[in-house]
């Protein structure tokens, strides 16, 4: 059950982060005089992102109620990996070799810490 909660937390927060990026891109391209903040508030993706991040926080609290923070926290590093993968394959962002090496280090570190 705890592993499922960790997975749910990662999916919610990853989705929230990606929707924040999409919202910020759309808000910065809007051509009006209200400014970036107003444009962000008008983007539905901003509100969905906030909701996903809020739900992610609640599921994270459920994780923390079941295990020690020093044991649970390294799994949040997988969020970086998921965001990078989705950014690459869904948003078409270029990922340098250095970033891929960083992902390998994160995954390796999580493997060591979770053993």
N, CA, C and O atoms as CSV, one atom per row, in Angstrom:
chain,resi,resn,atom,element,x,y,z
A,1,UNK,N,N,0.821,-1.197,0.000
A,1,UNK,CA,C,0.000,0.000,0.000
A,1,UNK,C,C,0.868,1.265,0.000
A,1,UNK,O,O,0.547,2.239,-0.681
A,2,UNK,N,N,1.961,1.246,0.762
A,2,UNK,CA,C,2.839,2.413,0.812
A,2,UNK,C,C,3.486,2.676,-0.540
A,2,UNK,O,O,3.621,3.828,-0.952
A,3,UNK,N,N,3.886,1.612,-1.232
A,3,UNK,CA,C,4.485,1.773,-2.560
A,3,UNK,C,C,3.483,2.406,-3.519
A,3,UNK,O,O,3.858,3.233,-4.350
A,4,UNK,N,N,2.229,2.027,-3.411
A,4,UNK,CA,C,1.191,2.613,-4.250
A,4,UNK,C,C,1.018,4.099,-3.946
A,4,UNK,O,O,0.860,4.907,-4.861
A,5,UNK,N,N,1.048,4.459,-2.664
A,5,UNK,CA,C,0.945,5.867,-2.285
A,5,UNK,C,C,2.133,6.679,-2.801
A,5,UNK,O,O,1.968,7.822,-3.228
A,6,UNK,N,N,3.312,6.098,-2.760
A,6,UNK,CA,C,4.489,6.780,-3.306
A,6,UNK,C,C,4.311,6.995,-4.803
A,6,UNK,O,O,4.595,8.078,-5.314
A,7,UNK,N,N,3.841,5.964,-5.511
A,7,UNK,CA,C,3.626,6.080,-6.955
A,7,UNK,C,C,2.574,7.146,-7.259
A,7,UNK,O,O,2.742,7.934,-8.190
A,8,UNK,N,N,1.500,7.172,-6.487
A,8,UNK,CA,C,0.452,8.180,-6.685
A,8,UNK,C,C,1.017,9.577,-6.455
A,8,UNK,O,O,0.743,10.498,-7.224
A,9,UNK,N,N,1.811,9.733,-5.389
A,9,UNK,CA,C,2.438,11.024,-5.104
A,9,UNK,C,C,3.300,11.475,-6.278
A,9,UNK,O,O,3.229,12.630,-6.699
A,10,UNK,N,N,4.106,10.570,-6.800
A,10,UNK,CA,C,4.990,10.909,-7.918
A,10,UNK,C,C,4.194,11.292,-9.165
A,10,UNK,O,O,4.540,12.254,-9.852
A,11,UNK,N,N,3.150,10.557,-9.454
A,11,UNK,CA,C,2.347,10.872,-10.639
A,11,UNK,C,C,1.634,12.215,-10.499
A,11,UNK,O,O,1.587,13.005,-11.441
A,12,UNK,N,N,1.081,12.463,-9.315
A,12,UNK,CA,C,0.391,13.740,-9.095
A,12,UNK,C,C,1.342,14.925,-9.183
A,12,UNK,O,O,1.036,15.922,-9.836
A,13,UNK,N,N,2.488,14.820,-8.532
A,13,UNK,CA,C,3.420,15.954,-8.536
A,13,UNK,C,C,4.078,16.140,-9.902
A,13,UNK,O,O,4.330,17.269,-10.323
A,14,UNK,N,N,4.355,15.041,-10.591
A,14,UNK,CA,C,4.911,15.158,-11.940
A,14,UNK,C,C,3.905,15.813,-12.873
A,14,UNK,O,O,4.256,16.709,-13.641
A,15,UNK,N,N,2.665,15.374,-12.810
A,15,UNK,CA,C,1.619,15.998,-13.624
A,15,UNK,C,C,1.464,17.473,-13.301
A,15,UNK,O,O,1.307,18.298,-14.201
A,16,UNK,N,N,1.507,17.804,-12.022
A,16,UNK,CA,C,1.406,19.202,-11.611
A,16,UNK,C,C,2.544,20.046,-12.141
A,16,UNK,O,O,2.326,21.161,-12.615
A,17,UNK,N,N,3.757,19.524,-12.067
A,17,UNK,CA,C,4.918,20.268,-12.568
A,17,UNK,C,C,4.817,20.504,-14.070
A,17,UNK,O,O,5.099,21.600,-14.554
A,18,UNK,N,N,4.416,19.475,-14.799
A,18,UNK,CA,C,4.325,19.619,-16.253
A,18,UNK,C,C,3.216,20.583,-16.662
A,18,UNK,O,O,3.380,21.352,-17.609
A,19,UNK,N,N,2.100,20.546,-15.959
A,19,UNK,CA,C,1.040,21.503,-16.260
A,19,UNK,C,C,1.445,22.929,-15.902
A,19,UNK,O,O,1.013,23.879,-16.556
A,20,UNK,N,N,2.271,23.088,-14.868
A,20,UNK,CA,C,2.798,24.416,-14.562
A,20,UNK,C,C,3.627,24.934,-15.728
A,20,UNK,O,O,3.522,26.104,-16.093
A,21,UNK,N,N,4.442,24.079,-16.308
A,21,UNK,CA,C,5.276,24.473,-17.444
A,21,UNK,C,C,4.413,24.871,-18.642
A,21,UNK,O,O,4.651,25.898,-19.278
A,22,UNK,N,N,3.414,24.049,-18.937
A,22,UNK,CA,C,2.519,24.343,-20.060
A,22,UNK,C,C,1.785,25.657,-19.815
A,22,UNK,O,O,1.660,26.478,-20.724
A,23,UNK,N,N,1.307,25.856,-18.613
A,23,UNK,CA,C,0.596,27.085,-18.259
A,23,UNK,C,C,1.502,28.301,-18.379
A,23,UNK,O,O,1.102,29.330,-18.923
A,24,UNK,N,N,2.719,28.180,-17.871
A,24,UNK,CA,C,3.661,29.306,-17.943
A,24,UNK,C,C,3.993,29.649,-19.386
A,24,UNK,O,O,4.087,30.824,-19.743
A,25,UNK,N,N,4.169,28.629,-20.215
A,25,UNK,CA,C,4.454,28.887,-21.634
A,25,UNK,C,C,3.293,29.612,-22.302
A,25,UNK,O,O,3.502,30.568,-23.048
A,26,UNK,N,N,2.082,29.163,-22.038
A,26,UNK,CA,C,0.907,29.788,-22.654
A,26,UNK,C,C,0.691,31.199,-22.122
A,26,UNK,O,O,0.335,32.102,-22.879
A,27,UNK,N,N,0.903,31.390,-20.835
A,27,UNK,CA,C,0.703,32.719,-20.247
A,27,UNK,C,C,1.722,33.716,-20.784
A,27,UNK,O,O,1.397,34.886,-20.988
A,28,UNK,N,N,2.941,33.267,-21.012
A,28,UNK,CA,C,3.973,34.181,-21.498
A,28,UNK,C,C,3.755,34.548,-22.959
A,28,UNK,O,O,4.277,35.563,-23.421
A,29,UNK,N,N,2.998,33.748,-23.693
A,29,UNK,CA,C,2.727,34.023,-25.098
A,29,UNK,C,C,1.466,34.861,-25.297
A,29,UNK,O,O,1.222,35.379,-26.387
A,30,UNK,N,N,0.674,34.989,-24.244
A,30,UNK,CA,C,-0.576,35.746,-24.364
A,30,UNK,C,C,-0.258,37.212,-24.645
A,30,UNK,O,O,0.660,37.796,-24.069
A,31,UNK,N,N,-1.030,37.771,-25.527
A,31,UNK,CA,C,-0.801,39.158,-25.920
A,31,UNK,C,C,-1.884,40.051,-25.309
A,31,UNK,O,O,-2.864,40.409,-25.963
A,32,UNK,N,N,-1.678,40.397,-24.042
A,32,UNK,CA,C,-2.593,41.356,-23.425
A,32,UNK,C,C,-1.831,42.165,-22.394
A,32,UNK,O,O,-0.673,41.875,-22.096
A,33,UNK,N,N,-2.471,43.159,-21.863
A,33,UNK,CA,C,-1.785,44.114,-20.982
A,33,UNK,C,C,-1.903,43.777,-19.510
A,33,UNK,O,O,-1.451,44.556,-18.671
A,34,UNK,N,N,-2.490,42.654,-19.170
A,34,UNK,CA,C,-2.717,42.338,-17.760
A,34,UNK,C,C,-1.498,41.755,-17.055
A,34,UNK,O,O,-1.469,41.701,-15.826
A,35,UNK,N,N,-0.529,41.336,-17.782
A,35,UNK,CA,C,0.680,40.833,-17.165
A,35,UNK,C,C,0.679,39.329,-16.981
A,35,UNK,O,O,-0.326,38.644,-17.172
A,36,UNK,N,N,1.836,38.856,-16.607
A,36,UNK,CA,C,2.073,37.414,-16.496
A,36,UNK,C,C,1.193,36.760,-15.425
A,36,UNK,O,O,0.646,35.682,-15.655
A,37,UNK,N,N,1.053,37.390,-14.271
A,37,UNK,CA,C,0.277,36.795,-13.175
A,37,UNK,C,C,-1.181,36.621,-13.598
A,37,UNK,O,O,-1.771,35.560,-13.394
A,38,UNK,N,N,-1.748,37.653,-14.177
A,38,UNK,CA,C,-3.134,37.568,-14.641
A,38,UNK,C,C,-3.273,36.486,-15.697
A,38,UNK,O,O,-4.241,35.726,-15.690
A,39,UNK,N,N,-2.309,36.416,-16.602
A,39,UNK,CA,C,-2.346,35.380,-17.635
A,39,UNK,C,C,-2.268,33.987,-17.021
A,39,UNK,O,O,-2.961,33.070,-17.462
A,40,UNK,N,N,-1.431,33.831,-16.011
A,40,UNK,CA,C,-1.328,32.528,-15.347
A,40,UNK,C,C,-2.642,32.145,-14.674
A,40,UNK,O,O,-3.076,30.995,-14.746
A,41,UNK,N,N,-3.268,33.119,-14.022
A,41,UNK,CA,C,-4.527,32.841,-13.333
A,41,UNK,C,C,-5.660,32.505,-14.302
A,41,UNK,O,O,-6.638,31.862,-13.920
A,42,UNK,N,N,-5.528,32.930,-15.529
A,42,UNK,CA,C,-6.551,32.641,-16.536
A,42,UNK,C,C,-6.344,31.296,-17.219
A,42,UNK,O,O,-7.222,30.822,-17.941
A,43,UNK,N,N,-5.204,30.688,-16.996
A,43,UNK,CA,C,-4.917,29.401,-17.627
A,43,UNK,C,C,-5.542,28.267,-16.814
A,43,UNK,O,O,-5.221,28.124,-15.634
A,44,UNK,N,N,-6.423,27.458,-17.403
A,44,UNK,CA,C,-6.996,26.324,-16.667
A,44,UNK,C,C,-5.915,25.351,-16.179
A,44,UNK,O,O,-6.069,24.702,-15.144
A,45,UNK,N,N,-4.828,25.264,-16.937
A,45,UNK,CA,C,-3.744,24.364,-16.545
A,45,UNK,C,C,-3.130,24.775,-15.207
A,45,UNK,O,O,-2.670,23.924,-14.446
A,46,UNK,N,N,-3.123,26.070,-14.923
A,46,UNK,CA,C,-2.593,26.539,-13.637
A,46,UNK,C,C,-3.414,25.991,-12.486
A,46,UNK,O,O,-2.867,25.563,-11.469
A,47,UNK,N,N,-4.719,26.005,-12.648
A,47,UNK,CA,C,-5.613,25.541,-11.580
A,47,UNK,C,C,-5.568,24.025,-11.434
A,47,UNK,O,O,-5.604,23.505,-10.319
A,48,UNK,N,N,-5.492,23.319,-12.551
A,48,UNK,CA,C,-5.374,21.866,-12.480
A,48,UNK,C,C,-4.032,21.494,-11.857
A,48,UNK,O,O,-3.956,20.567,-11.050
A,49,UNK,N,N,-2.978,22.212,-12.227
A,49,UNK,CA,C,-1.657,21.960,-11.643
A,49,UNK,C,C,-1.694,22.152,-10.133
A,49,UNK,O,O,-1.163,21.326,-9.391
A,50,UNK,N,N,-2.311,23.224,-9.675
A,50,UNK,CA,C,-2.413,23.477,-8.229
A,50,UNK,C,C,-3.182,22.353,-7.540
A,50,UNK,O,O,-2.809,21.916,-6.452
A,51,UNK,N,N,-4.246,21.893,-8.171
A,51,UNK,CA,C,-5.012,20.784,-7.604
A,51,UNK,C,C,-4.211,19.510,-7.526
A,51,UNK,O,O,-4.244,18.810,-6.514
A,52,UNK,N,N,-3.481,19.197,-8.602
A,52,UNK,CA,C,-2.650,17.988,-8.600
A,52,UNK,C,C,-1.561,18.066,-7.535
A,52,UNK,O,O,-1.299,17.092,-6.830
A,53,UNK,N,N,-0.934,19.226,-7.426
A,53,UNK,CA,C,0.117,19.384,-6.419
A,53,UNK,C,C,-0.452,19.298,-5.006
A,53,UNK,O,O,0.194,18.752,-4.111
A,54,UNK,N,N,-1.647,19.829,-4.799
A,54,UNK,CA,C,-2.304,19.715,-3.500
A,54,UNK,C,C,-2.629,18.267,-3.160
A,54,UNK,O,O,-2.400,17.821,-2.035
A,55,UNK,N,N,-3.163,17.536,-4.130
A,55,UNK,CA,C,-3.442,16.114,-3.915
A,55,UNK,C,C,-2.149,15.338,-3.699
A,55,UNK,O,O,-2.103,14.404,-2.898
A,56,UNK,N,N,-1.099,15.729,-4.417
A,56,UNK,CA,C,0.202,15.093,-4.216
A,56,UNK,C,C,0.707,15.295,-2.796
A,56,UNK,O,O,1.280,14.385,-2.197
A,57,UNK,N,N,0.489,16.498,-2.257
A,57,UNK,CA,C,0.892,16.760,-0.875
A,57,UNK,C,C,0.113,15.869,0.094
A,57,UNK,O,O,0.686,15.326,1.038
A,58,UNK,N,N,-1.178,15.722,-0.140
A,58,UNK,CA,C,-1.986,14.876,0.744
A,58,UNK,C,C,-1.550,13.418,0.679
A,58,UNK,O,O,-1.486,12.742,1.706
A,59,UNK,N,N,-1.251,12.932,-0.515
A,59,UNK,CA,C,-0.793,11.540,-0.607
A,59,UNK,C,C,0.593,11.383,0.011
A,59,UNK,O,O,0.908,10.335,0.574
A,60,UNK,N,N,1.420,12.424,-0.094
A,60,UNK,CA,C,2.735,12.384,0.546
A,60,UNK,C,C,2.596,12.327,2.070
A,60,UNK,O,O,3.348,11.622,2.742
A,61,UNK,N,N,1.640,13.065,2.600
A,61,UNK,CA,C,1.387,12.997,4.044
A,61,UNK,C,C,0.955,11.595,4.456
A,61,UNK,O,O,1.309,11.128,5.539
A,62,UNK,N,N,0.199,10.929,3.605
A,62,UNK,CA,C,-0.197,9.547,3.893
A,62,UNK,C,C,1.033,8.631,3.882
A,62,UNK,O,O,1.135,7.717,4.700
A,63,UNK,N,N,1.961,8.877,2.959
A,63,UNK,CA,C,3.211,8.101,2.938
A,63,UNK,C,C,3.976,8.312,4.238
A,63,UNK,O,O,4.430,7.357,4.869
A,64,UNK,N,N,4.112,9.587,4.630
A,64,UNK,CA,C,4.891,9.898,5.828
A,64,UNK,C,C,4.261,9.338,7.092
A,64,UNK,O,O,4.958,9.103,8.080
A,65,UNK,N,N,2.961,9.121,7.074
A,65,UNK,CA,C,2.314,8.533,8.249
A,65,UNK,C,C,2.606,7.036,8.356
A,65,UNK,O,O,2.356,6.418,9.392
A,66,UNK,N,N,3.143,6.455,7.265
A,66,UNK,CA,C,3.396,5.019,7.233
A,66,UNK,C,C,4.871,4.640,7.305
A,66,UNK,O,O,5.204,3.489,7.587
A,67,UNK,N,N,5.752,5.598,7.055
A,67,UNK,CA,C,7.187,5.277,7.084
A,67,UNK,C,C,7.998,6.491,7.505
A,67,UNK,O,O,7.505,7.619,7.488
A,68,UNK,N,N,9.235,6.250,7.880
A,68,UNK,CA,C,10.125,7.326,8.319
A,68,UNK,C,C,10.476,8.215,7.133
A,68,UNK,O,O,10.630,7.743,6.006
A,69,UNK,N,N,10.597,9.501,7.404
A,69,UNK,CA,C,10.891,10.459,6.338
A,69,UNK,C,C,12.247,10.170,5.694
A,69,UNK,O,O,12.404,10.345,4.486
A,70,UNK,N,N,13.217,9.735,6.479
A,70,UNK,CA,C,14.545,9.439,5.915
A,70,UNK,C,C,14.500,8.247,4.965
A,70,UNK,O,O,15.355,8.122,4.088
A,71,UNK,N,N,13.527,7.386,5.131
A,71,UNK,CA,C,13.357,6.248,4.234
A,71,UNK,C,C,12.501,6.630,3.022
A,71,UNK,O,O,12.747,6.152,1.915
A,72,UNK,N,N,11.511,7.480,3.225
A,72,UNK,CA,C,10.575,7.829,2.158
A,72,UNK,C,C,11.123,8.895,1.215
A,72,UNK,O,O,10.903,8.828,0.005
A,73,UNK,N,N,11.827,9.867,1.755
A,73,UNK,CA,C,12.212,11.045,0.981
A,73,UNK,C,C,13.019,10.746,-0.287
A,73,UNK,O,O,12.789,11.390,-1.310
A,74,UNK,N,N,13.950,9.797,-0.255
A,74,UNK,CA,C,14.708,9.539,-1.490
A,74,UNK,C,C,13.828,9.183,-2.690
A,74,UNK,O,O,14.216,9.429,-3.833
A,75,UNK,N,N,12.661,8.612,-2.445
A,75,UNK,CA,C,11.787,8.258,-3.551
A,75,UNK,C,C,11.272,9.483,-4.304
A,75,UNK,O,O,10.906,9.381,-5.475
A,76,UNK,N,N,11.243,10.623,-3.651
A,76,UNK,CA,C,10.827,11.841,-4.354
A,76,UNK,C,C,11.798,12.193,-5.479
A,76,UNK,O,O,11.431,12.899,-6.419
A,77,UNK,N,N,13.032,11.703,-5.385
A,77,UNK,CA,C,14.001,11.914,-6.459
A,77,UNK,C,C,13.536,11.325,-7.777
A,77,UNK,O,O,13.940,11.778,-8.848
A,78,UNK,N,N,12.683,10.312,-7.694
A,78,UNK,CA,C,12.141,9.742,-8.929
A,78,UNK,C,C,11.274,10.751,-9.671
A,78,UNK,O,O,11.067,10.626,-10.878
A,79,UNK,N,N,10.770,11.746,-8.958
A,79,UNK,CA,C,10.009,12.803,-9.612
A,79,UNK,C,C,10.859,13.549,-10.633
A,79,UNK,O,O,10.370,13.908,-11.704
A,80,UNK,N,N,12.122,13.783,-10.311
A,80,UNK,CA,C,13.030,14.432,-11.265
A,80,UNK,C,C,13.177,13.583,-12.520
A,80,UNK,O,O,13.190,14.095,-13.639
A,81,UNK,N,N,13.286,12.284,-12.311
A,81,UNK,CA,C,13.438,11.359,-13.436
A,81,UNK,C,C,12.181,11.383,-14.304
A,81,UNK,O,O,12.272,11.470,-15.528
A,82,UNK,N,N,11.015,11.306,-13.675
A,82,UNK,CA,C,9.766,11.303,-14.432
A,82,UNK,C,C,9.569,12.610,-15.199
A,82,UNK,O,O,9.170,12.591,-16.363
A,83,UNK,N,N,9.844,13.735,-14.557
A,83,UNK,CA,C,9.692,15.025,-15.232
A,83,UNK,C,C,10.638,15.103,-16.425
A,83,UNK,O,O,10.249,15.576,-17.493
A,84,UNK,N,N,11.864,14.649,-16.256
A,84,UNK,CA,C,12.831,14.672,-17.355
A,84,UNK,C,C,12.348,13.809,-18.515
A,84,UNK,O,O,12.409,14.231,-19.669
A,85,UNK,N,N,11.868,12.600,-18.216
A,85,UNK,CA,C,11.409,11.706,-19.277
A,85,UNK,C,C,10.207,12.277,-20.022
A,85,UNK,O,O,10.167,12.240,-21.252
A,86,UNK,N,N,9.244,12.796,-19.298
A,86,UNK,CA,C,8.062,13.370,-19.945
A,86,UNK,C,C,8.437,14.638,-20.707
A,86,UNK,O,O,7.915,14.891,-21.793
A,87,UNK,N,N,9.337,15.430,-20.142
A,87,UNK,CA,C,9.790,16.645,-20.839
A,87,UNK,C,C,10.431,16.286,-22.164
A,87,UNK,O,O,10.226,16.966,-23.169
A,88,UNK,N,N,11.191,15.237,-22.161
A,88,UNK,CA,C,11.880,14.805,-23.384
A,88,UNK,C,C,10.910,14.248,-24.421
A,88,UNK,O,O,10.915,14.654,-25.583
A,89,UNK,N,N,10.073,13.305,-23.972
A,89,UNK,CA,C,9.265,12.558,-24.933
A,89,UNK,C,C,7.884,13.151,-25.198
A,89,UNK,O,O,7.254,12.811,-26.200
A,90,UNK,N,N,7.411,14.014,-24.335
A,90,UNK,CA,C,6.089,14.627,-24.559
A,90,UNK,C,C,6.216,16.098,-24.976
A,90,UNK,O,O,5.490,16.566,-25.854
A,91,UNK,N,N,7.143,16.819,-24.341
A,91,UNK,CA,C,7.314,18.238,-24.658
A,91,UNK,C,C,8.422,18.484,-25.681
A,91,UNK,O,O,8.585,19.602,-26.169
A,92,UNK,N,N,9.178,17.442,-26.002
A,92,UNK,CA,C,10.212,17.570,-27.022
A,92,UNK,C,C,11.449,18.336,-26.585
A,92,UNK,O,O,12.195,18.834,-27.427
A,93,UNK,N,N,11.675,18.436,-25.288
A,93,UNK,CA,C,12.852,19.167,-24.804
A,93,UNK,C,C,14.120,18.358,-25.047
A,93,UNK,O,O,14.104,17.128,-25.012
A,94,UNK,N,N,15.214,19.066,-25.295
A,94,UNK,CA,C,16.514,18.422,-25.454
A,94,UNK,C,C,17.084,18.111,-24.072
A,94,UNK,O,O,17.104,18.971,-23.191
A,95,UNK,N,N,17.543,16.889,-23.895
A,95,UNK,CA,C,18.157,16.474,-22.632
A,95,UNK,C,C,19.618,16.145,-22.920
A,95,UNK,O,O,19.922,15.253,-23.712
A,96,UNK,N,N,20.509,16.871,-22.271
A,96,UNK,CA,C,21.936,16.686,-22.512
A,96,UNK,C,C,22.426,15.378,-21.889
A,96,UNK,O,O,21.769,14.789,-21.032
A,97,UNK,N,N,23.576,14.956,-22.339
A,97,UNK,CA,C,24.199,13.745,-21.790
A,97,UNK,C,C,24.467,13.923,-20.292
A,97,UNK,O,O,24.351,12.971,-19.521
A,98,UNK,N,N,24.820,15.127,-19.892
A,98,UNK,CA,C,25.072,15.420,-18.482
A,98,UNK,C,C,23.805,15.189,-17.641
A,98,UNK,O,O,23.886,14.652,-16.536
A,99,UNK,N,N,22.657,15.586,-18.155
A,99,UNK,CA,C,21.404,15.356,-17.425
A,99,UNK,C,C,21.068,13.873,-17.351
A,99,UNK,O,O,20.609,13.391,-16.316
A,100,UNK,N,N,21.297,13.136,-18.458
A,100,UNK,CA,C,21.065,11.691,-18.418
A,100,UNK,C,C,21.968,11.039,-17.378
A,100,UNK,O,O,21.547,10.122,-16.673
A,101,UNK,N,N,23.202,11.508,-17.283
A,101,UNK,CA,C,24.111,10.979,-16.261
A,101,UNK,C,C,23.581,11.292,-14.867
A,101,UNK,O,O,23.675,10.463,-13.962
A,102,UNK,N,N,23.026,12.480,-14.696
A,102,UNK,CA,C,22.425,12.841,-13.422
A,102,UNK,C,C,21.262,11.924,-13.067
A,102,UNK,O,O,21.104,11.531,-11.911
A,103,UNK,N,N,20.453,11.585,-14.058
A,103,UNK,CA,C,19.341,10.653,-13.828
A,103,UNK,C,C,19.876,9.296,-13.364
A,103,UNK,O,O,19.334,8.688,-12.442
A,104,UNK,N,N,20.931,8.836,-14.006
A,104,UNK,CA,C,21.525,7.558,-13.601
A,104,UNK,C,C,22.011,7.623,-12.150
A,104,UNK,O,O,21.844,6.667,-11.393
A,105,UNK,N,N,22.605,8.741,-11.770
A,105,UNK,CA,C,23.060,8.901,-10.390
A,105,UNK,C,C,21.886,8.923,-9.407
A,105,UNK,O,O,21.965,8.332,-8.330
A,106,UNK,N,N,20.823,9.592,-9.772
A,106,UNK,CA,C,19.632,9.648,-8.908
A,106,UNK,C,C,19.073,8.237,-8.707
A,106,UNK,O,O,18.806,7.821,-7.579
A,107,UNK,N,N,18.901,7.516,-9.801
A,107,UNK,CA,C,18.348,6.159,-9.721
A,107,UNK,C,C,19.270,5.268,-8.892
A,107,UNK,O,O,18.805,4.490,-8.059
A,108,UNK,N,N,20.569,5.386,-9.122
A,108,UNK,CA,C,21.516,4.600,-8.348
A,108,UNK,C,C,21.473,4.953,-6.861
A,108,UNK,O,O,21.534,4.073,-6.003
A,109,UNK,N,N,21.369,6.243,-6.569
A,109,UNK,CA,C,21.285,6.676,-5.179
A,109,UNK,C,C,20.038,6.165,-4.496
A,109,UNK,O,O,20.085,5.746,-3.340
A,110,UNK,N,N,18.927,6.197,-5.200
A,110,UNK,CA,C,17.681,5.682,-4.619
A,110,UNK,C,C,17.802,4.176,-4.373
A,110,UNK,O,O,17.330,3.671,-3.355
A,111,UNK,N,N,18.432,3.465,-5.300
A,111,UNK,CA,C,18.624,2.033,-5.110
A,111,UNK,C,C,19.460,1.747,-3.869
A,111,UNK,O,O,19.151,0.835,-3.102
A,112,UNK,N,N,20.511,2.525,-3.676
A,112,UNK,CA,C,21.373,2.330,-2.490
A,112,UNK,C,C,20.614,2.664,-1.216
A,112,UNK,O,O,20.682,1.912,-0.244
A,113,UNK,N,N,19.896,3.773,-1.206
A,113,UNK,CA,C,19.198,4.197,0.000
A,113,UNK,C,C,18.001,3.326,0.348
A,113,UNK,O,O,17.634,3.219,1.518
A,114,UNK,N,N,17.394,2.709,-0.642
A,114,UNK,CA,C,16.202,1.902,-0.350
A,114,UNK,C,C,16.543,0.450,-0.020
A,114,UNK,O,O,15.659,-0.327,0.339
A,115,UNK,N,N,17.800,0.086,-0.138
A,115,UNK,CA,C,18.212,-1.305,0.155
A,115,UNK,C,C,18.274,-1.562,1.651
A,115,UNK,O,O,18.601,-2.671,2.073
